[in-house]
């Protein structure tokens, strides 16, 4: 058996990670000209990222999972 074990959804995770990382980088670039303190920038990015993850991503996943006959291989697409 091959190690590390690869699961059908394993390609999905790095893709999402890269997109979230790009989102955070874009938020940092946007905040450069706002003259905010580092604490304010951190709070803004944390809140924006939390909204992205809790609303957008979770809603997309919920909609996919609610479909009939959807397994892990369909979720990774």
N, C-alpha and C positions, 0 to 999 in steps of 0.2 A: 504494500500500500504506500502510495506516494505521500511524502510529508514536505512542506506543510500541506495539509488537506485543503483543497479548493472546493468551495461550495458554489452552487449555481448562481448565487447572488453576489459572489465576491467581486466581480467587475463593477457592479453598481456602486459599491461603497467608495472606492477611490474616485470615481467620476463625480459623485456628490460632494466629496471632500474638496476636490479641486474647484468646483463651482462655488462652494461656500467660501473658500479661501479667496477666490477672485472677487466675490461680493464684498468681503471684508476689506480687501485692498482698495477697491473702488470707493468704499466709504471713507477710508483713510485719505485718499486723494481728494475727495470732495471736501473733507473737513479742513484741509490745509489752509484755505483762505478764509475760514470762518473766525479765526483768532480766538479759539476756545482753549481752555486749559486741557491738559492731558486727561484729567479726571472727567471732564465734560465729554471729550472725544471718546474715551473708553465707555462711558455710560451710553452715549448715542449709538455706538457700534454694537454694544451688547444688546440694547433694546431692539435695534433693527435686525440683528441676527436672530434673536429670539423670536421676533415676529415672523421672519422668513421661515424658520424651522417649525414653529408651532402652527402657523396658519397655512402657508403655501405648501410646504413639503408634506406635512402630515395630511392635509386635505387631498393632495394628489395620491398619496399612498392609500388613504382610506377609500377613495373612489375606485382605485384599481383592485383592491382587496375585496370590495363589496360585489364585484362582478362574479357571476357564477363560473365555476370551473377554472379559477385562476390559481396557479401554483407559483412557487418561487421562480421558476424559469420565466414566467410571463412578467413578473414584477421587475426583473433585471433589465428588461428591454428598454 
